[in-house]
Amino acid sequence: MGKLVTLEEALKRIEELEKENAKLREELEYYRNRKLSGRKKHNAKWMAIYNDFVVGYESGMTMVEIAKRNNVSERTIYRYKAYYDKVREVEDNE
């Protein structure tokens, strides 16, 4: 059978659990409100530069020209190119 628990023990355990719950809620709130680091993919700025890349790339501009025009690194432009290729591949398969 189960362990016999008195009302006082049960109330004490409830109080402990409520304190633990409050602490965990506080921790959860911290994680909800923290600023995430790293590259923000597909936000408004990313999409604006990507769309400009597509226009330049499809009109025949070189990667270096596109990078200079958008004031981003060549590596960033190659990331856009990889994404562009992936999107085109999916569109071609459909």
N, C-alpha and C positions, 0 to 999 in steps of 0.2 A: 504494500500500500504506500501511499504518499507520506511525506514527512509532516508531522503535526506543526502547525504554525499558529502562533498567538496573534491576536489582533494588533498588539504593539509591534511585534516583529514585522508584520505585514505593512503597517503604516510607515515604519522606519525604512523598509525596503522600497516602498512607493516614493518616499521622499528622496532617497538616493537615486532612484531611476529618473525622477523629475529633474534633479540637478544635472545628471549625466545627459539627459535629453536637451536641457537648456544649453549646455556646453557644446553639444554636437550641432545644435541649430546655429549657434554663434559661428562655429567653424564652417558650416555650410554657407552661411551668409558671406563669410570672408571669401570663399572660393567662388561664389556667384558674382561678387563685385570686383574681383581682381582683374587687372588688365592682362590680357593674354599677350604674350610676346611672340615674335616670329613674323613671318610673312603672312599677310592677310590676303588669301587668294580670293579672287573674284569680288572684291569690294569695288566701289564706284571708281576709284582712282585706277585700280588694276584694269578694270574693263575699259576705261577710257584709253589708256595707253595700248591695251591689246587691240582695240578696234582701230586705232591709228596705225598700229603695226600691220594689221590685215590690209588696210587701204594701201599703205606703202609697199608691202610685200607683193600684193597682187598687181601693183602698177610697175613693178620691176626695180624698185629701189634696193640697194645693197643693205645688208644687216648693219654695217657701220654707219651708213647714212641715217637709217631709221633710229639707231641708238643715239646719234648726235641730235637728231631732230627732237626726240623725246627726252633728252637729257637723262638717259639711263645707261647702265653698263651693257656691253655686248653680251655678257652672260645672261642678263635679263631678257634680251631680245631672243636669244636662243631658247630660253624657257618658253617664251611666247610661241616661237616656231614649233617646238615640240607639242605644245597644246594645240596649235593650229593644225598640225599634221594629224593628231589624234581625233580632233573634231571632224576633219575632212574624211578620215578613214571610217568613222562611224556613219557619217552622212552617205558615203559611197556604198556602205554595206546595207543600208536601208532601202 
